């Protein structure tokens, strides 16, 4: 097995120089670094990760917390993060925080405790379950990025303007001539759910339309809420002619239920939703939706984290809002 001593002999430099070239390349000249890199390539040397970790105090591990590994929105986001992280020699450990019994918040704090004890180099959190538990993440004293909204701006975050996007979706239905517009909301305790409902309500009020509580069904961001929500809304004395649904999972559930009920979309009821997951390409009718890129979100999150790891950014938390658009299809 090739050792660092042999690499040093082959390159004609000291062992310390080889160590610096590998772990702290800014401490050696470009000529020295290229000589060491050439020796490493010719000898097929592979540094010992455990030994490197002891020297640098780093584990080369990034923790990624997501709320629902089965939600089609997250695989693309995870793929981009894993790819970018691996390119710089780091590994990603994924924690799925969503569990039955409304225990997501408990699991979140438990996972963050594990992350702190195991000396991860950094963490990316893509789960609304952190809201209200920000102090746990702050106590870790780790470079961290949050995907979504926080009640307190304590760390860098990447998100979209949920309020403005929901306003756009609802206004589109209004301009299509609908006046009885319902809403199947997201989880009310989550910031995104609140903001999307508030955007829906503001659009109605700005166009002199009333906000009727019986036209708002409190959903969960999960498909069963879409199925149940659309059934409840259509039992109203004056059923809505259109509905803004807070995410694509609930919209798919609602669309299936409407088909079971013999209802036509958009003839009997129009639908506009949120997120453009790949699964929606094969659903008929195709769903009009707010479109924003999980790949772009992941790219920004990784860039923010890398800058924190390198210590090249100022202390105040930064916030990036990714662009969105209304993807007009056949459901509205």
N, C-alpha and C positions, 0 to 999 in steps of 0.2 A: 504494500500500500504506500502510495506517495505521501510524504510528510511535508510540512511547511519548511523543515530544515533542508530537505532535498530541493524544494523549489528555490530556496534562497541560494543554495550552492549552484544550481543550474543557471540562475539569473545573475550570479556574481554580486549579490547584495546581502545585506544582513537579514536575519529573521525578523527583526523589528521593522525593517523597510517593507518586507512582504506583508506583515500584519497591517501596517498602515495603508499599503496599497489596496488591501482587501477591505478593511473596515473603515478607514478614514482617508480616502483617495485625495482629499484636498490638502493633506499634510505632506504629500510627496510631489515631485515634479512630474510633468507629463511624460518625460523620457523614462523616468524610473517606473511609473505606472505601466507604461507600454511594455517595458522589459519584463516586469513581473507577470503581466497578463500573457505574454508570449510563452513564458516558462510554464505557467499554469496550464495553458492549452496544450503545449507539447508533452507535458507529463501526465495530463489528465487528472490534475489535482482537484479534489472536492473538499472545501472547508467543512469542518465538523460543526453542524448547527448548534449543538449543545454547548460546545466550547465557545463559539461566537457569542451565544446568548449570555454566558457567564461574564465575558469580557465587556460586552456593550450594555448589559442590563436590559436587553430587549428580547422578546420572545418571537418576533416576526409573525405574530398572530393578530388578525383584525376580527373583532366580533361584529356580527351582523344580526340584528334583532328584527324579525318581521312578524306581523300579526297573524297571518294565515297562509301557510305554505301551499294550500290548495287553491287559493285565490289566483286566477289566471293573470292578474295584474303583476304579481311579484316575480315569476320566473325570469322575465326579461330583465328586470331590475337587478336581480341576483346575478344573472349571467354577466352583465356588464361589470358589476363590482368585482366579482371573482376574477374576471379576465384582467382588469386593470391592476388589481392587487397582486396577482401572480407575476405580472410583467416586471414588478420591482422586487421580486423575491420574497413576497409575503404570502401567507395563507389566510383563508377565511373560515371561520367557524360560525355556522348559522344556528340561531336560537329561534324556535317557533313559539311565540308567546300566547297564541290564542288557544284556550282550553275550554271545555264545557263547564257550566256552572258559574259563569260570570267571574272567573278567577284570573283574568288576564293581568289585572293590576298586581295581584299577588305574585304571579309567575314573573312579571317584569322585575319586581324588586329582588326576587330570589336570583334571577339570572344576572342582574347587575352586580349583586353581591359576589357571585361566582366569578364574574369577569374581573372584579377588583382583586380577588384573592389569587387569581391565576396570572396576574401581571400581563394582561393583553396590552399591546402597544396602542391600540385605539379602538373606537367603537362607532358603528353607524346604527342608529335606531330608526326604524320605519314603522312605528307602532303608536297609535293614539293612546294606548294604555299608559304611556309615560306621563300624560298630562295629569298634573296633580302630584306626581312623584319626581319632579325635576330635581329635588334636593338629593335624591339617591345618586343620580348621575353626576351631579356637581361634586358630591363627596368622593367620587372615584378618583378625581384629579387626573383624568386621562384625556387626550385629544379625542373630541367627540363631535359628531354631526348628526343632526336630527332631520329626518325627512317627514315633513308635515308641520303642523302648527304647535307652538308651545304657549302656555299661559304666561310664561316669563321668558324673556329673551336671554337665557343664560349660556347657550351654546350656539354655534353656527347651525343654520337650518336652510333647507331647500323645500320649496312648496309652490303651489299655484294660488292664485287669488280665487278661492272658492266662492266668495260672495259675488264677484264680478262675473264669474263663469255661470253661476246659477241664474243670475239676473239675465244674462244673454240668452240662456236656454228658455227661460220663461217668456221673455220678451218676444222671442221667435214665435212661440205659440200664440201670443197675443196678436202679433202682426199677421198671423195666419187666419185671424178672425175669431179665435176662441175666447170666450168670456168665462166659462165655467172650467177653470183649470185647477186640478188637484195636485197634491204633492205626496209622494211616498218618501219620507225623510230618511236620512242616515241615523246612526246611533246618536240620540240627542245629547248624551254626555260627552261626545267627542266634538272638538272644535270644528272639524270639517262638516259634520252633520248640522251643527248650528249655523255655520256660515252659509251653507247651501240653502237651508230653509229661510234664512233672513234675506238672501238674494232673491229667492222666489217671492217672498212677501213684498219686498220693496218694489219689484217690477210690477206686481199687481197694483199696488197703491199709486205708483207713478203714472199708471194708465187708467186711474179712476175706477179700478175694480176692487171689490171688497175681498178681504181675507176671511174665509169661512173656516172655523175650526174643524167642522165635519168633513172638509175637503183635504185635511192634512192627516195622514196616517203615519204614526211613529214607527219607522222601520228599524232594521238592525244592520244594514249593509249586506245581509245574507239572502239567498234566494227565497226561502220560505216567507220572508216578510213581503217580498214582491207578490207572491201568490195570494197570501192572505189579504194584503193591502188592496189589491185591485178588486177582490171580491167585496170587501167592505165598502169601498168607494162607489161601486156600481149599485149598491143597495140604497143609496141616497134617494130621497124623493125626486130630486132633479139631478140625475147622475152627471158627472163631469164629461165634457167632450174631449178633454185632453188631460194629460198627466205628465208632470216632470218628476222623474224617478232619480233618486240621489246617487245611484251607481248602477253599473251594467249588470251585476249579479242579480239585483232585485228586478231589473228590467227584463232579464231573460225569464225569471220566474213568472213575472206578470204576463209576459207575452204567451207563455205556455198555457197559463190559466185562461186567458182570453180566448185562445184557440179551443180549449175544452168547453168553454161557454158558448161557442159559436159566434163570437164577436170578431168583427173584421177591423184590422188596423191598416190605415188610419180612418177608414170610413166610419166606424162606430166610435172609436176613441183614438186620438193621436198620442204618440209617446215621444218624449225627448229624455235622454238619459245622460250619464256621466261616465267617462272612460271608454277607450276604444280598444278592447282586448281582442286578440286574434280570433277567439271563438265567435265573435259577432259577424265575421265574414260569411259564415255558413248558416246564419239565422235568417229566416224570411218571415215578414218583410225585414229588410235591413233597417237597423236602428239609427235614427238621428241622434248624435251624441256630442258632448264636449270632448274634444280630443287634445291630449297632451302626452308627451313622450316619456315613458318610464326610463328609456335609455338616456335621455337628456338629464333627467333628475339624477340618475345614478352617476352620470359623468360629473355633474357639478358636486355631488356629495363626496365622491372620491377625491376630486381636486381640492376641495376645502380641507378634507382630512389629511391629505399628503402635505399641504402647506402647514397645517398644525404640527404634523410629525417632524417636519423640517425646521420648525420654529421660525418661519419667515413671515409670519403674519402678526398684526397688532392684536392686543388683548380683546378689544370689544367684539362681541359676537357679530357675525355677518349673516345677512339673510338674502337669499337669491330666490326670485320668483320666476318660474319658467313660463314661457308663453303658452297660450291655449287658443283653440279655435272651435267653431261649431261645424261639425262634419254633417252636412245635410244629406240625408238618405230618404228611405221610403216610408218611415213610420210617422212622419209629421209633415 
